[in-house]
Amino acid sequence: MLKLLKKIDHKLLPRPMDFQYGPYVWLIYLFIFFLSLAQYHPIENSYLYATIGTVLFLAVYFNGYWATARKVKWNIFAILVIGSLMALLSSGASVFFVYAAAFCYSLGSTKKAFIGIILIVAWIMLFSWINNLDPYFYLPGIIFTFLIGGLNIYQHDISLKRKELILSQKEVRHLAKISERERIARDLHDLIGHTFSVITLKAELANKLINKDLSKAKDEISALENISRDALSQIREVVTGYRTSDLNTELTHAKYVLESNDISFYYQFDEFDISEHINKELAIILKELITNILKHSEADRVDLVVKHQDNCANLQVKDNGVGFSEQKHQGFGLKGISERVSKLHGKLLIKSFSGTLIDIKIPLAESK
């Protein structure tokens, strides 16, 4: 039965949608029409006509979610026609005009959407005047057409801006990666290019001297070895410099990453004297903790505190996610964090309740 319902759902509505079950929920307003009809049905077979009209409406309604900006106007027009015919049966038919207004956001632009709503209101007023319909029809129709139609336009604009922001953030991250690669390539080229040029010259000179002056050739080979060692050391420094960051930078990055994934992030950093080594190690630990939260916690809020306490650098990270049992600690990527804390002679405390608390204390004496 569940599989059948899913198949029907996939046939009725496109994917993806911001609120997948919203279109079904909003159909509840059709009960207003039928309740009104139960109190007042002026012609014979009112319920038959109402049922036929509702079935036709549902076909047009669900098709409207698939329609393009060019075609959705015909769905709106069809709903207006159905609503107008149903208005001859019951004043509750004003709900059909609200449904028509709700689709106006799909017309392609905010301007076109508001023009659509104004035209619908104008038709409600003209149709009510021609058929001498009572205020129970046209007043709710006008009010809720403006209200629901305007709200849908606003929500659609917000959704578009949010999607544009996400795309912009992805583009910024992509460009940042490209820029970083180019910078690394440039720096390594400057370093390695110069070093290899010197190595090549030294090797050529040693090759020329090896049969003429063995002593000088050995000196050149010795110099060649020193240059190679120095170059290797410089390359390691460059690579290490790119792979590590400080705590301030990592906090900024954590806020960006978490809030990009709809997770609220609040932090307090009481800056104090701390060695570069501990600073970088805490930055790496923080990066791993944020990664764990994103992958496993299912949290929507993270609180972080970095403070100086009892001559220790104290890092506390708390989330309101699902938590985990003691047996699963190692399975959540905490083994590496535990090893880093141990190397710094620190302490790692993990508490899991309605969420997880990670409390890390690193003695500042290690910075000396």
Secondary structure, DSSP 8 states (H G I E B T S, - for coil): -HHHHHHHHHHHS-S--SSTTHHHHGGGGHHHHHHHHHH---STTHHHHHHHHHHHHHHHHHHHTT--TTTHHHHHHHHHHHHHHHHTT-GGGHHHHHHHHHTGGGGSSHHHHHHHHHHHHHHHHHHHHHTT--HHHHHHHHHHHHHHHHHHHHHHHHHHHHHHHHHHHHHHHHHHHHHHHHHHHHHHHHHHHHHHHHHHHHHHHHHHHTTT-HHHHHHHHHHHHHHHHHHHHHHHHHHHHHH---HHHHHHHHHHHHHHTT-EEEEEE------HHHHHHHHHHHHHHHHHIIIII--SEEEEEEEEETTEEEEEEEE-S----GGGGGGGTHHHHHHHHHHTT-EEEEEESSSEEEEEEEEGGGG-
